[in-house]
Amino acid sequence: MKSKFEYSKRKLLKLLEENKEKAKAFIDDDERTENLLRDFEEKLKLIPKIGNRVADIAVMISMVRAYVKKQYTEVPVGTILLAVAALIYVVNPWDLIPDYILGVGFIDDAAALAAVLQAIHMDLQKYKQWQKDNNKR
């Protein structure tokens, strides 16, 4: 028998995968992406402690911006789609656990971010090196 956690994890991953399709429309539109990033940054202020991932989130946002502006394209499009899918998921207040549920409404958002950051970790490291090599920090 599957635990509730396993069921929720599978459902979360399914929702992220669905958001990858939506993400395709964002990465070709600077303004739409910038609005999503601003909404995400505002929402991030509401999520309680997400551990040491804050720096990685900032790098992910920067990488998406640089990709959409065609400044940094040395990253698989799948990585960008997954990052934008996570942003869409977090910004949506009616996701797996609705945000209005006090105390737990942001748990799924933090889980989605953690899963995506883990999945794209190597690409984030490459981007940080690119920033350093090109004086982009």
N, C-alpha and C positions, 0 to 999 in steps of 0.2 A: 504494500500500500504506500502510495506517495504521500509525503508530508505536505502540509499546507505551504511550507517554505518552498519546496520543489515546484509545486503547482504555481505559486506566485512568481517564482524565478522564471519559469517557462513562459508564463503570460507576459511578464515584463520584457523578456527577450523578443517575444512575438510582436509586442507593441513597438519596440525599438526598430525591428525589421520593417514594420509597416511604415514607420516614420522616415525610413531611408528613401522611400518613394517620394514622399513629400519634400524631402531635402533636396532632391534634384531641381525643383523649381526655385529653391533659394540660392543655390550656388551660382546660378546664372543671372542673378539680380542683386546688384550691390546694395540698393536702397532697402530692399526687402530683407536681405541678410543683416544689414546694419540695424534695422528695427528689431529683428529677432534677437540680435546680440544685446541690444540695450534692454529689451524686456527680460532677457535671461539674467543680465547683471542685476537688475532690480529684484527679480525673484530670488536670486542667490542670497541677497541680504536677509531674506526671511527664513532661510533654511538654517536650522541650528547646526552646531559644530559638525563639520564634515571632515574632521581630521586634518592630516597634512596634505590634503588634495587641493587646497586653495591655490597654491602656486601652479599646479598642473592644470587647473581649470583656466587660470589666466593665460597660460601658454596655449591651451587648446583654442581659446577665443582669439588670441593673436594669430594663430596659425590659420584659422578659418578666415579671418579678415584678410590676411596676406594672400591666401589662395584666391579668394573672390576678387581681390584687386589685381590679380595676376603678378604679384610680387614674388610669391613663393609657390612654385608648381611642382616641386620635386617630391611630391607626396602622392600616394595612390588616391585616386578619386574615391575609392571605397572608404578610406580613412576619413576623408572630409564628409562624405555622406553619413557615416556613422556618428561623427561629432555633431553635425547639424541635426541628425535624428534625435540625439540626446537633448540638444537645446530645445527642439520642438516639444519633446516629451516633458521636460521640466517646466517649460512656460505654460503648458496646458494644465489648467486647474482641475480638470475632470479626467485625470489619468487613472491608473490602477487603484490608488488610494486618493480620493478627492482631497484637495488641499484644505478644505474647510473643516476637516476632522481634526480638531485640536490635538496636538501631541503626537499624532502619527501621520498626518497628511503629507509630510515631506519625506517620510522614510523611503518611499519608493523613488522619489526624485534623487535622493542621495545614493540609493542603490544603483539606479540607472547611470548616474555620473561615475560612480566607482567602477562599474562594469565596463563602460566605454573607455575610461581613462586607462584601465588595465589593458584593454584590447589594443589601444593605439599608443601605448607607452613608448615603443621603439621609434615610432614616427615623431612623437613629441620630442624625444631626445635628439633626433636628427634635425628637427626644426630649431631647437635651442642652439645646436652647434652652428647651423646656418646663420642664425641671428648673430652669434658671437663672431663668426668669420666675416660677416658683412656689416659689422657695427650697427646692427638694427635694434639693439637693446636700449 
